Amino acid sequence: MLGGLFNALIYLIQVLQTIILVQFVLALLINFNVVNMSNDFVAAIWRALNALLDPLLAPIRRIMPNTGAIDFSPMVLLIGLTVIVKLLEPMVYYG
């Protein structure tokens, strides 16, 4: 029973990791003018992704130094989530 709960939590973390990667790639595309924010579809996706991820990324951004145009807080969050998954995996398989 408890293994199933941990397995569901790992799945949700993996979905969150995918959302973080999509937001990071979209941010790069916007910064390098590959996609335009005047497009309503792009702007809507950007706002939705930021609404989902800003509560998680804001504390990391406050701690990290300003690096200029590239934001490394998604990478820090991905590493932290990966560590959480690696800690939860033994609980799923061994008890």
C-alpha positions in Angstrom: 0.0 0.0 0.0 2.7 2.5 1.0 4.8 1.5 -2.0 1.9 2.5 -4.3 1.8 5.9 -2.6 5.5 6.4 -3.1 5.2 5.3 -6.7 2.4 7.8 -7.4 4.6 10.6 -5.8 7.5 9.6 -8.0 5.2 9.8 -11.0 4.0 13.3 -10.0 7.6 14.4 -9.6 8.4 13.1 -13.1 5.5 15.1 -14.5 6.8 18.2 -12.7 10.3 17.6 -14.1 8.8 17.5 -17.6 7.0 20.7 -17.0 10.2 22.3 -15.8 12.1 21.2 -18.9 9.3 22.6 -21.2 9.4 25.9 -19.3 13.2 26.1 -19.6 13.3 25.4 -23.3 10.5 27.9 -23.9 12.4 30.5 -21.9 15.5 29.9 -24.1 13.4 30.1 -27.3 11.9 33.4 -26.1 15.3 34.9 -25.0 16.9 34.1 -28.4 13.8 35.4 -30.3 12.9 32.1 -31.9 9.3 32.4 -30.7 7.6 35.7 -30.1 5.6 36.6 -27.0 3.2 38.7 -29.1 1.7 35.3 -30.2 -1.3 34.7 -28.0 -0.7 30.9 -27.8 2.9 31.3 -26.7 2.0 34.0 -24.2 -0.7 31.8 -22.7 1.6 28.8 -22.4 4.3 31.0 -20.8 1.8 32.4 -18.3 0.5 29.0 -17.4 4.0 27.5 -16.9 5.1 30.4 -14.8 1.9 30.2 -12.7 2.7 26.6 -12.0 6.4 26.9 -11.4 7.0 30.3 -9.8 6.0 29.1 -6.3 8.7 26.5 -6.5 11.4 28.5 -8.3 11.0 31.8 -6.4 12.7 30.6 -3.2 15.6 29.2 -5.3 16.0 32.4 -7.2 16.2 34.4 -3.9 19.1 32.2 -2.7 21.0 32.0 -6.0 23.1 34.8 -7.3 22.0 36.7 -10.4 23.7 35.1 -13.5 22.3 37.4 -16.1 20.1 36.3 -19.0 20.1 32.6 -18.2 18.2 31.4 -15.1 19.7 28.3 -13.5 17.0 27.9 -10.8 15.1 25.3 -13.0 18.3 23.2 -13.1 18.7 23.4 -9.3 15.0 22.4 -8.9 15.5 19.4 -11.3 18.5 18.2 -9.3 16.6 18.5 -6.1 13.6 16.6 -7.5 16.0 13.9 -8.8 17.5 13.5 -5.4 14.0 13.1 -3.9 13.1 10.5 -6.5 16.4 8.6 -5.8 15.5 8.6 -2.0 12.0 7.4 -2.6 12.8 4.6 -5.1 14.1 2.1 -2.5 10.9 2.6 -0.5 8.8 1.6 -3.5 10.7 -1.6 -4.2 11.8 -2.7 -0.8 9.1 -1.9 1.6 
